[in-house]
Amino acid sequence: MPQALFWITNASIKSLFLPLKGPIQVITPKELPKALKNNPFSSIYLWVDDPELAQKTKDLAAQFPEKEITFLETQEEALSLGLSLLADGLAPEDIERLSFEIIGNLMPSVPKDLLLLPVLKRVIHATGDPSFGRTLCFSSNALSFGMEALKAGKHILVDVEMLSAGVNKKRLSALGGKVLCGLSEVKSPLPGKTRTETAIETMLAKHPDIGIVAVGNAPTALLATLRFLRKNPRELLIVGLPVGFVKAAEAKLLLRLHKGPYITNFGPRGGTPAACAILNALIGLAHEKEA
């Protein structure tokens, strides 16, 4: 049977971790007896990251003389063993499959609209945060509108190049669309505006074939999109997930008052990975509907 490393820490550190099921597990001394009883490992190594927990851990481990338990004494020993235990290579498709399997087990319930499921899973996968899905909110027609726009070959406008880099352009191109980002075209911002605001307004005016605007970084880009559409009404999906503590949460609140389709979330959390995950989920759904 394989080896395992039990990383012993205090409850405040442990609370930051989701349950780990592999060869490295993070537990508190209180959890050690149960972990020793219920495991398939032949050799168990213990690394105690808080010296104050060392004696308590040794006393608990001594209750299991039948187990092959080794205490690691140095950081180098723990590092070497940890790297060895995680050395087995997994193919990218296996990593993704296992990730989505874990995410499925962590989700408290399945949404009534099954189209939401791949979107939620991709956002959780991208952020590593199962609670992120609970902050998302969708207008009633957001997913259907986004899929139809992509199937019609509409383009996606993004606020930053990092978001553009993460979009599956090959699959988007097969639908007839492309990713646009106007920052490189803005040599200087318009008076009183940021470069991102200027880029969003410029690209929306220049490209009537934009079907989705995605914002993962700049709250000003989301506000610029809303202002532009109030003056120049047209239908497109806004994926508004700017991150930050200045105007981000407020901009997303205002997006929920927008009459057009939108996907957003509550609070300051957000970011390019989450916005990119939603775009790639929509592209995937559009391909499935096309098939």
C-alpha positions as CSV (number, residue, x, y, z in Angstrom):
1,M,0.0,0.0,0.0
2,P,1.2,3.6,-0.6
3,Q,2.7,6.1,1.7
4,A,1.0,9.1,3.2
5,L,2.0,12.4,4.7
6,F,-0.3,13.7,7.4
7,W,0.4,17.5,7.9
8,I,-0.5,18.3,11.4
9,T,-1.6,21.9,12.0
10,N,-4.0,24.0,14.2
11,A,-7.7,24.4,13.6
12,S,-7.4,27.9,12.2
13,I,-5.0,26.8,9.5
14,K,-7.0,23.6,8.8
15,S,-10.1,25.6,8.2
16,L,-8.5,27.2,5.1
17,F,-8.3,23.8,3.4
18,L,-11.0,21.7,1.7
19,P,-10.8,18.0,2.6
20,L,-7.8,16.4,0.9
21,K,-8.2,12.8,-0.1
22,G,-4.8,12.0,-1.6
23,P,-1.4,11.1,-0.2
24,I,-1.0,14.4,1.6
25,Q,-3.7,15.3,4.1
26,V,-4.0,18.3,6.4
27,I,-5.5,17.5,9.8
28,T,-5.5,18.7,13.4
29,P,-4.3,16.6,16.3
30,K,-7.9,16.0,17.3
31,E,-8.5,14.4,13.9
32,L,-5.4,12.2,14.0
33,P,-6.9,9.1,15.7
34,K,-9.7,8.9,13.1
35,A,-7.3,9.5,10.3
36,L,-5.0,6.7,11.5
37,K,-7.9,4.3,11.9
38,N,-9.5,5.0,8.5
39,N,-6.8,5.0,5.9
40,P,-5.4,2.6,3.3
41,F,-1.8,3.6,3.7
42,S,0.9,1.2,4.9
43,S,3.4,3.9,5.9
44,I,2.3,7.1,7.5
45,Y,4.6,10.1,8.0
46,L,3.7,13.0,10.3
47,W,4.9,16.6,9.9
48,V,3.9,18.9,12.7
49,D,4.0,22.5,11.5
50,D,3.4,24.0,14.9
51,P,5.9,23.1,17.7
52,E,3.3,23.5,20.3
53,L,1.3,20.6,18.8
54,A,4.3,18.2,18.7
55,Q,3.9,16.5,22.1
56,K,0.1,16.1,21.8
57,T,0.6,14.6,18.4
58,K,3.2,12.1,19.6
59,D,0.9,11.1,22.5
60,L,-2.0,10.4,20.2
61,A,0.2,8.5,17.7
62,A,1.5,6.3,20.5
63,Q,-2.0,4.9,20.8
64,F,-1.5,3.1,17.5
65,P,1.5,0.9,17.9
66,E,0.3,-1.4,15.1
67,K,0.7,1.5,12.6
68,E,4.0,2.2,10.8
69,I,4.3,5.9,11.8
70,T,7.3,8.1,11.3
71,F,7.7,11.6,12.5
72,L,9.6,13.9,10.1
73,E,12.0,16.1,12.0
74,T,13.1,18.7,9.4
75,Q,11.5,20.8,6.7
76,E,13.8,19.2,4.2
77,E,12.5,15.8,5.0
78,A,8.9,17.0,4.7
79,L,9.6,18.7,1.4
80,S,11.4,15.7,-0.1
81,L,8.6,13.3,0.9
82,G,5.9,15.6,-0.3
83,L,7.5,16.1,-3.7
84,S,7.9,12.3,-4.0
85,L,4.3,11.6,-3.1
86,L,3.1,14.1,-5.7
87,A,5.5,13.0,-8.4
88,D,3.1,10.7,-10.3
89,G,2.1,12.4,-13.6
90,L,-1.5,13.0,-14.5
91,A,-2.6,13.8,-18.0
92,P,-4.3,17.2,-18.3
93,E,-7.7,15.5,-19.1
94,D,-7.4,13.4,-16.0
95,I,-6.7,16.4,-13.8
96,E,-9.7,18.2,-15.3
97,R,-11.9,15.1,-14.8
98,L,-10.8,14.6,-11.2
99,S,-11.3,18.4,-10.5
100,F,-14.9,18.4,-11.8
101,E,-15.6,15.2,-9.9
102,I,-14.5,16.8,-6.7
103,I,-16.4,20.0,-7.5
104,G,-19.6,18.0,-8.1
105,N,-19.2,16.4,-4.7
106,L,-18.7,19.8,-3.0
107,M,-21.8,21.4,-4.6
108,P,-24.7,21.4,-2.1
109,S,-27.3,21.1,-4.7
110,V,-27.9,20.9,-8.5
111,P,-29.4,24.0,-10.0
112,K,-32.9,23.7,-11.5
113,D,-31.6,25.1,-14.8
114,L,-29.1,22.4,-15.8
115,L,-27.4,24.8,-18.2
116,L,-26.1,26.6,-15.1
117,L,-24.2,23.5,-13.9
118,P,-21.3,23.6,-16.4
119,V,-21.0,27.4,-15.8
120,L,-20.9,27.1,-12.0
121,K,-18.4,24.2,-12.2
122,R,-16.0,26.0,-14.5
123,V,-16.1,29.1,-12.2
124,I,-15.4,27.0,-9.1
125,H,-12.6,25.2,-11.0
126,A,-11.0,28.5,-12.1
127,T,-11.2,30.1,-8.7
128,G,-10.7,27.1,-6.4
129,D,-13.5,28.5,-4.3
130,P,-16.7,26.4,-4.0
131,S,-18.5,29.3,-2.3
132,F,-17.9,31.5,-5.4
133,G,-20.8,29.9,-7.1
134,R,-23.2,31.0,-4.5
135,T,-22.4,34.7,-5.2
136,L,-23.3,34.4,-9.0
137,C,-26.5,35.8,-10.4
138,F,-27.9,35.5,-13.9
139,S,-30.6,37.3,-15.7
140,S,-33.3,34.9,-16.9
141,N,-32.2,34.9,-20.5
142,A,-28.4,35.2,-20.0
143,L,-27.3,31.8,-21.0
144,S,-29.7,31.3,-23.9
145,F,-28.8,34.8,-25.3
146,G,-25.1,34.2,-24.9
147,M,-25.2,30.8,-26.7
148,E,-27.3,32.2,-29.5
149,A,-24.9,35.2,-29.9
150,L,-21.9,32.8,-30.1
151,K,-23.7,30.5,-32.6
152,A,-24.4,33.5,-34.8
153,G,-20.7,34.3,-34.9
154,K,-20.8,37.4,-32.7
155,H,-17.6,38.6,-31.2
156,I,-16.5,38.9,-27.5
157,L,-15.2,42.2,-26.2
158,V,-13.0,42.0,-23.1
159,D,-11.6,44.6,-20.7
160,V,-8.0,43.3,-20.5
161,E,-5.6,41.2,-22.6
162,M,-5.2,38.6,-19.8
163,L,-8.9,37.8,-20.2
164,S,-8.4,37.5,-24.0
165,A,-5.5,35.1,-23.5
166,G,-7.6,32.6,-21.5
167,V,-10.5,32.3,-24.0
168,N,-10.6,29.2,-26.1
169,K,-10.1,31.0,-29.4
170,K,-10.0,27.8,-31.5
171,R,-13.5,26.8,-30.4
172,L,-14.8,30.4,-30.6
173,S,-13.3,30.7,-34.1
174,A,-15.2,27.5,-35.2
175,L,-18.4,29.4,-34.3
176,G,-17.3,32.4,-36.4
177,G,-16.4,34.7,-33.6
178,K,-13.2,36.3,-32.2
179,V,-12.0,38.0,-29.0
180,L,-11.6,41.8,-29.1
181,C,-9.6,44.0,-26.7
182,G,-9.1,47.6,-27.5
183,L,-6.4,48.6,-25.0
184,S,-3.6,48.3,-27.5
185,E,-5.4,50.7,-29.8
186,V,-5.8,53.4,-27.1
187,K,-2.7,55.6,-27.2
188,S,-4.2,58.0,-24.7
189,P,-7.5,57.9,-22.8
190,L,-10.3,60.3,-23.5
191,P,-10.5,63.3,-21.2
192,G,-11.7,62.3,-17.7
193,K,-11.6,58.6,-18.6
194,T,-9.3,55.6,-18.0
195,R,-7.7,53.7,-20.9
196,T,-10.0,50.8,-20.2
197,E,-13.1,53.0,-20.3
198,T,-11.9,54.5,-23.6
199,A,-11.1,51.1,-25.1
200,I,-14.6,49.7,-24.2
201,E,-16.4,52.7,-25.6
202,T,-14.3,52.8,-28.8
203,M,-14.7,49.1,-29.5
204,L,-18.4,49.1,-28.9
205,A,-18.9,52.0,-31.3
206,K,-16.6,50.5,-33.9
207,H,-17.9,46.9,-33.8
208,P,-21.7,46.4,-34.1
209,D,-21.1,42.6,-34.3
210,I,-20.1,42.3,-30.6
211,G,-22.5,39.9,-28.8
212,I,-20.8,39.7,-25.4
213,V,-18.9,42.1,-23.3
214,A,-16.8,40.5,-20.5
215,V,-15.2,42.4,-17.7
216,G,-13.0,40.6,-15.2
217,N,-10.7,43.3,-13.9
218,A,-11.8,47.0,-14.2
219,P,-15.0,48.3,-12.6
220,T,-14.7,51.3,-14.8
221,A,-15.0,49.1,-17.9
222,L,-18.3,47.7,-16.6
223,L,-19.6,51.2,-15.8
224,A,-18.5,52.4,-19.3
225,T,-20.4,49.5,-20.9
226,L,-23.6,50.4,-19.0
227,R,-23.2,54.1,-19.8
228,F,-22.6,53.3,-23.5
229,L,-25.7,51.1,-23.8
230,R,-27.9,53.7,-22.1
231,K,-27.0,56.1,-24.9
232,N,-26.8,53.5,-27.7
233,P,-29.2,50.7,-26.8
234,R,-28.5,47.3,-28.3
235,E,-28.8,43.8,-27.2
236,L,-25.7,42.0,-25.9
237,L,-24.7,39.9,-22.9
238,I,-22.7,41.5,-20.2
239,V,-20.5,39.2,-18.1
240,G,-19.6,41.6,-15.3
241,L,-17.1,40.3,-12.7
242,P,-14.7,43.1,-11.9
243,V,-12.7,42.5,-8.8
244,G,-11.7,45.1,-6.2
245,F,-12.7,47.3,-3.3
246,V,-13.4,50.6,-5.2
247,K,-16.6,50.6,-7.3
248,A,-16.5,46.9,-8.2
249,A,-19.4,45.8,-5.9
250,E,-21.3,49.0,-6.8
251,A,-20.9,48.5,-10.5
252,K,-22.2,45.0,-10.2
253,L,-25.2,46.2,-8.3
254,L,-26.0,48.6,-11.1
255,L,-25.6,45.8,-13.7
256,R,-28.4,44.0,-12.0
257,L,-30.7,47.0,-12.8
258,H,-29.7,46.7,-16.5
259,K,-32.6,45.5,-18.7
260,G,-30.5,43.4,-21.0
261,P,-29.0,39.9,-20.3
262,Y,-26.2,39.8,-17.7
263,I,-24.1,37.5,-15.5
264,T,-22.5,39.0,-12.4
265,N,-22.0,38.3,-8.7
266,F,-22.3,40.1,-5.4
267,G,-19.5,41.9,-3.5
268,P,-15.8,42.7,-4.3
269,R,-14.9,39.2,-5.4
270,G,-14.5,38.6,-9.1
271,G,-11.6,38.5,-11.5
272,T,-10.3,37.5,-14.9
273,P,-10.2,33.7,-14.1
274,A,-13.9,33.7,-13.2
275,A,-15.0,35.8,-16.2
276,C,-12.9,33.6,-18.5
277,A,-14.4,30.4,-17.1
278,I,-17.9,31.8,-17.8
279,L,-16.9,32.6,-21.4
280,N,-15.4,29.2,-22.0
281,A,-18.5,27.5,-20.5
282,L,-20.7,29.5,-22.8
283,I,-18.6,28.6,-25.8
284,G,-18.8,24.9,-24.8
285,L,-22.6,25.1,-24.5
286,A,-22.9,26.8,-27.8
287,H,-20.9,24.0,-29.5
288,E,-23.1,21.4,-27.8
289,K,-26.3,23.1,-29.0
290,E,-24.8,23.4,-32.5
291,A,-24.2,19.6,-32.6
